[in-house]
Amino acid sequence: MTKADLVNALEQKAKLPHSYSEKIINLIFRAMIQELLNDGRIEIRGLGSFANRNYKAYSGRNPKTGNIVNVAPKKVPFFKVGKELRERVDANKDKFIIKKA
């Protein structure tokens, strides 16, 4: 599902004009991004949580040239799936298997 699909789904389910649906989705995403920029945590019950993971600096290797490269410390947003969603997806796993003819 893309952002446009999400806007369309909100528009149809809530019977809102497209421009309102788009503004609502953009507002939600901006608030989530701002929370992560402030090093906060986002928890959506039944779905999961978003938080930043901190990685220390390390020496790596450029796979193309083989040269050693120093990688700076960094923060990366990370999503951890919630128990409820994980169990629901796992319970439906057989529905996603494509059977060969």
N, C-alpha and C positions, 0 to 999 in steps of 0.2 A: 504494500500500500504506500502510495506517495502522499506528499503533503496535499497535492491537488485532489487526490481521492478522499482524503480526510475532510477537506473543505466541502466537497460534494456530498459526502455522507452526512455531515452536520446540516448542510442546507436542506437535504431531503428529509432527514429524521425530525428536525426541529421546525421545518417549514419556514426557514429564514431566507431572506434575500442573500444572494451569493456574496455580495460585498460585506454583509454583516458576518457571515460564516467565516470568510477569509480574515476579517479583523479579529475575530475571536480566536481562531487558530494561531494567528501571528502573535497575539497578546500572550497566549499560553506559552508558546515557544520562546518568546523574548523573556518572559519571567523565569522560565526554566534555565535558559542560558545565563541570565544575570545571576541566578542563585549559584550556578556552578562557577562563574567568574569570581564570585565572592567566597569561593571555597566552601559553599554550603552543600547540603544533601537534599535530594528530592525523593520522597517516598509516596508512591501511588499504590494504595491498598488493592490487592488482587492482581497487580501487574508486576511491580518490582520497585527497585530504587536506583537512583543515579547518584554517583559520588565521584570525586576526583581520586585517582590513584597517583601517588608520588613515586617516581623512579629516581634512583641515585645515578650519578655520573658513572660511566664505565667506558672501557676501551673495547671497541668492536673492530671488525674487519670488513673492508669494502669487498663484497663478493666478486665484483668485476675485475678489480685491480689487485686485490690481495693486500693492499696497504692497510696499516692500522689507523683507525679513526677514533678520536676521542668524542664520545657522545655526552652532551651536557645533561644535567639533571632536568627532568621534565614532569609535568602533570598531564594526565590523560583522563578524560571522562570515561567512566566505567558503568555499565548497566548490570545489575544483579537481578535476575529473574526471581519473582516471588514464588513461594511454595504453592499457592493456589493455581497460578498460571502454569507452573511446571507440571503439576499433577493433571490439570485439564488437558494440556497438550499431550502428555504421556498416555493418558487414557484414550485419546483419539489417534494414536500413532498408526494403528492398523488401517485407518481410513485414508492415509496418505501413501500407502504402498501401492505402486503401480504393478499390477500382475501381468506377466508376459502371457501372450496368447499361444 
